Amino acid sequence: MAQIEQFTEPAGPGTLGAGAPPVIERMRAFRSRWPSGDGVAVFNRVYLTAVGTTAPERGCDGPGAATALGAHLTGRYLSALDTVAAGGRPPECWRPLVQYRHHPGVRPVQFALSGLQAHVGHDLVLAVVDTCRTLGCAPPDLEGEFERVGDLLVLLEERIRDDLMPGPDLLRIADPLTHVVSAWSLDRAREAAWTAALALWRLRGFPALAEEFRQRTDAGAGLVGRFLLTPCGG
């Protein structure tokens, strides 16, 4: 079985994150706090490969907007980590990963994909709205930046599958893991996240409805994440 230690941490323009070394250091601190087989640690180590520095710019059209979107996205993730580390209840989308983080029947690739699902299915939705509020624009103005960040997440997903999925000599076609991980699509998750962000933005004048919609989005992302953590043996 592939090991999460194979991942390195490239940094540079075009990567996700706030572009600030303290962000990376916080994630490394969490990594050192948990054993490598811990499910949350698996995703954290994977996510570190996507976080780097970018040159901050202002506006809704250009690299600055992508930087802002990446910063808000990473900030949502770090907030969830802080809550987990403090023993609190993170957003519902992250709870399955926390609950099953030590389950011996869940494999590393499942932990990584479940974390990615939570991040895209909930955090990315809120990051779009956060960025629009910060930059004074609307989601359609960020569509190009959304796709840019989404493309980086696709590269991350490909690396997860390439490095953490057992090789064909270890994985039989009837292995449940094959069916679990192949049933999830990042492209579909991205499409759903964009639709949810548009809806949440339109509900901004109705706080109660917006919060109810956010909660349902959070719960839906958690349900899919729980499916991805179906125990498939060691």
PLY file of the C-alpha trace (Angstrom):
ply
format ascii 1.0
element vertex 234
property float x
property float y
property float z
element edge 233
property int vertex1
property int vertex2
end_header
0.00 0.00 0.00
1.28 3.47 -0.82
2.35 5.61 2.10
1.46 9.24 2.70
5.13 10.02 3.39
5.69 9.95 -0.38
4.20 13.43 -0.63
6.45 16.49 -0.77
5.50 20.12 -0.23
6.11 22.19 -3.36
5.50 25.90 -2.94
5.25 28.67 -5.45
2.92 30.73 -7.65
-0.26 28.98 -8.64
-0.60 26.95 -5.48
-3.44 27.10 -2.98
-3.31 28.97 0.26
-2.93 32.37 1.77
0.63 32.77 0.55
1.86 33.29 4.10
4.53 31.13 5.75
2.61 31.15 9.08
-0.20 29.26 7.35
2.17 26.54 6.21
3.82 26.42 9.62
0.45 25.97 11.31
-0.32 23.03 9.06
3.10 21.52 9.71
2.52 21.93 13.43
-0.70 19.94 13.16
1.14 17.31 11.13
3.74 16.85 13.83
1.03 16.53 16.48
-0.67 13.48 14.97
0.71 10.07 13.91
1.05 9.56 10.16
-1.72 6.94 10.06
-4.27 9.25 11.67
-6.96 10.04 9.09
-6.94 13.77 9.74
-3.14 13.76 9.54
-3.32 11.94 6.20
-5.40 14.68 4.63
-3.39 17.44 6.30
-0.17 16.05 4.86
-1.76 15.76 1.43
-3.11 19.31 1.62
0.32 20.65 2.47
1.40 19.66 -1.04
-1.11 22.15 -2.46
-0.37 25.12 -0.22
2.25 27.67 -1.24
2.89 31.34 -1.77
1.35 33.67 -4.31
1.74 37.39 -4.94
-1.27 39.23 -3.46
-3.16 41.57 -5.77
-6.48 43.36 -5.48
-9.58 43.05 -7.60
-11.96 40.38 -8.86
-10.24 39.77 -12.19
-6.79 38.27 -12.03
-4.34 36.44 -9.76
-5.29 38.58 -6.75
-8.79 37.20 -6.71
-7.49 33.64 -6.99
-5.13 34.37 -4.10
-8.01 35.70 -2.00
-10.15 32.68 -2.83
-7.31 30.31 -1.93
-6.74 32.20 1.31
-10.38 31.97 2.37
-10.48 28.30 1.38
-7.39 27.45 3.43
-8.72 29.57 6.29
-11.89 27.47 6.46
-9.80 24.32 6.64
-7.52 25.70 9.36
-10.55 26.78 11.38
-11.85 23.21 11.24
-8.43 21.91 12.33
-8.34 24.34 15.26
-11.76 23.13 16.36
-10.71 19.47 16.12
-7.48 20.12 18.03
-9.44 21.90 20.78
-11.83 18.95 21.11
-14.78 20.87 19.68
-17.30 19.99 16.98
-16.09 20.97 13.51
-18.49 21.57 10.61
-20.57 18.50 9.87
-18.69 17.81 6.64
-15.49 17.15 8.64
-17.03 15.01 11.38
-16.90 11.64 9.55
-13.16 12.05 8.99
-12.66 12.91 12.66
-14.89 10.04 13.80
-13.16 7.41 11.63
-9.63 8.83 11.79
-8.32 5.76 13.68
-10.47 3.08 12.04
-8.21 0.18 10.98
-10.44 -0.73 8.05
-10.24 2.68 6.35
-7.34 3.14 3.95
-5.24 6.29 3.43
-6.75 7.09 0.02
-10.20 7.13 1.64
-9.10 9.56 4.35
-7.60 11.86 1.73
-10.64 11.81 -0.56
-13.05 12.29 2.33
-11.12 15.37 3.41
-11.11 16.67 -0.15
-14.87 16.14 -0.36
-15.42 18.13 2.84
-13.16 20.90 1.59
-14.84 21.18 -1.81
-18.41 20.35 -0.79
-18.58 22.91 2.02
-15.45 25.01 2.51
-15.15 26.01 -1.14
-18.78 27.13 -1.20
-18.25 29.45 1.76
-14.86 30.60 0.44
-16.51 31.92 -2.73
-19.02 33.94 -0.69
-16.27 35.14 1.70
-14.16 36.30 -1.24
-17.04 38.16 -2.85
-17.67 40.02 0.38
-13.98 40.83 0.78
-13.49 42.10 -2.77
-16.93 43.64 -3.28
-17.95 41.51 -6.24
-20.39 38.72 -7.12
-19.70 35.01 -7.78
-19.89 35.33 -11.60
-16.92 37.73 -11.36
-14.93 34.95 -9.71
-15.81 32.13 -12.07
-12.38 32.12 -13.74
-10.63 32.09 -10.37
-12.95 29.35 -9.15
-11.95 27.22 -12.13
-8.28 28.00 -11.54
-8.46 26.86 -7.91
-10.56 23.88 -9.01
-7.90 22.82 -11.51
-5.32 22.79 -8.71
-7.64 20.59 -6.65
-7.92 18.24 -9.64
-4.12 17.91 -9.69
-4.21 17.19 -5.97
-6.87 14.51 -6.46
-4.84 12.89 -9.23
-1.83 12.77 -6.96
-3.89 11.27 -4.16
-5.12 8.49 -6.42
-1.69 7.89 -7.98
0.25 7.81 -4.70
-2.23 6.36 -2.22
-4.24 3.89 -4.27
-2.87 0.35 -3.97
-1.25 -0.96 -7.13
-2.98 -3.51 -9.39
-0.98 -6.32 -7.82
-2.59 -5.55 -4.46
-6.03 -4.43 -5.58
-8.47 -6.94 -7.02
-11.27 -5.74 -9.28
-13.75 -7.02 -6.71
-12.08 -5.12 -3.87
-14.70 -2.81 -2.27
-12.14 0.00 -2.26
-12.26 0.09 -6.06
-15.98 0.80 -6.02
-15.92 3.26 -3.13
-13.27 5.58 -4.57
-14.48 5.33 -8.16
-18.02 6.35 -7.17
-16.87 9.86 -6.20
-16.16 12.55 -8.78
-14.31 15.78 -8.01
-15.75 17.34 -11.18
-19.28 16.71 -9.92
-18.33 18.01 -6.47
-16.94 21.22 -8.03
-20.09 21.73 -10.09
-22.24 21.28 -7.00
-20.05 23.68 -5.01
-20.39 26.41 -7.65
-24.17 26.00 -7.79
-24.37 26.11 -3.99
-22.19 29.25 -3.86
-24.47 31.02 -6.35
-27.54 30.05 -4.31
-25.98 31.07 -0.99
-24.96 34.44 -2.44
-28.50 35.09 -3.64
-29.81 34.29 -0.16
-27.49 36.80 1.54
-30.40 39.17 2.16
-32.27 36.43 4.02
-29.96 35.39 6.90
-32.19 32.65 8.29
-32.66 30.99 4.91
-28.96 31.40 4.10
-27.98 29.68 7.34
-30.45 26.85 6.74
-29.03 26.38 3.24
-25.47 26.39 4.59
-26.35 23.77 7.17
-27.91 21.53 4.53
-24.88 21.97 2.29
-22.65 21.07 5.23
-24.73 17.98 6.05
-24.79 16.84 2.43
-21.02 17.14 2.16
-20.67 15.14 5.37
-22.94 12.38 4.08
-20.79 11.91 0.98
-17.63 12.04 3.09
-19.03 9.30 5.34
-19.67 7.11 2.31
-16.06 7.53 1.20
-14.94 6.23 4.61
-16.76 2.90 4.27
-14.35 0.38 5.84
-12.68 -1.65 3.11
-10.19 -3.69 5.13
-6.51 -3.20 5.84
0 1
1 2
2 3
3 4
4 5
5 6
6 7
7 8
8 9
9 10
10 11
11 12
12 13
13 14
14 15
15 16
16 17
17 18
18 19
19 20
20 21
21 22
22 23
23 24
24 25
25 26
26 27
27 28
28 29
29 30
30 31
31 32
32 33
33 34
34 35
35 36
36 37
37 38
38 39
39 40
40 41
41 42
42 43
43 44
44 45
45 46
46 47
47 48
48 49
49 50
50 51
51 52
52 53
53 54
54 55
55 56
56 57
57 58
58 59
59 60
60 61
61 62
62 63
63 64
64 65
65 66
66 67
67 68
68 69
69 70
70 71
71 72
72 73
73 74
74 75
75 76
76 77
77 78
78 79
79 80
80 81
81 82
82 83
83 84
84 85
85 86
86 87
87 88
88 89
89 90
90 91
91 92
92 93
93 94
94 95
95 96
96 97
97 98
98 99
99 100
100 101
101 102
102 103
103 104
104 105
105 106
106 107
107 108
108 109
109 110
110 111
111 112
112 113
113 114
114 115
115 116
116 117
117 118
118 119
119 120
120 121
121 122
122 123
123 124
124 125
125 126
126 127
127 128
128 129
129 130
130 131
131 132
132 133
133 134
134 135
135 136
136 137
137 138
138 139
139 140
140 141
141 142
142 143
143 144
144 145
145 146
146 147
147 148
148 149
149 150
150 151
151 152
152 153
153 154
154 155
155 156
156 157
157 158
158 159
159 160
160 161
161 162
162 163
163 164
164 165
165 166
166 167
167 168
168 169
169 170
170 171
171 172
172 173
173 174
174 175
175 176
176 177
177 178
178 179
179 180
180 181
181 182
182 183
183 184
184 185
185 186
186 187
187 188
188 189
189 190
190 191
191 192
192 193
193 194
194 195
195 196
196 197
197 198
198 199
199 200
200 201
201 202
202 203
203 204
204 205
205 206
206 207
207 208
208 209
209 210
210 211
211 212
212 213
213 214
214 215
215 216
216 217
217 218
218 219
219 220
220 221
221 222
222 223
223 224
224 225
225 226
226 227
227 228
228 229
229 230
230 231
231 232
232 233
